[in-house]
């Protein structure tokens, strides 16, 4: 009888030990990344390098290229000479045009400030040496 009691008791203890191991905490963190692996990009250092390499290009303040999105009411202006920025301004009621102000032509713009609005009042075509459209 003692033998049977000890065998059942040992079987129960072994079962508890095996099931206790299943409850141990897991080290599987899933999709997380360790901090030693993930280092964010130092944008300040990249900005300093970009500033050193970048040469300041100066655009004209009143000379533009007439853009293709110009219509009866608005005039699209592309900065000259870099052509990096695009501005759209409304035209004044009576606009004075000297020369040709078609798409792609280089023009000098005179602005008229009406309260809070900035309107275009004069457009003068500029002929720059070395640039020919046709």
ZIZI-V356269 format. One line per field, one symbol per residue. burial: + if it has 9 or more other ideal C-beta (glycine too) atoms within 8 Angstrom, else -. A space follows every 50 residues. Layout:
burial = ???
This chain:
burial = ---------------------------------------------+---- --------++--+++++--+---+++++++------+-++++--+---+- +---++++++++------++++++++--------
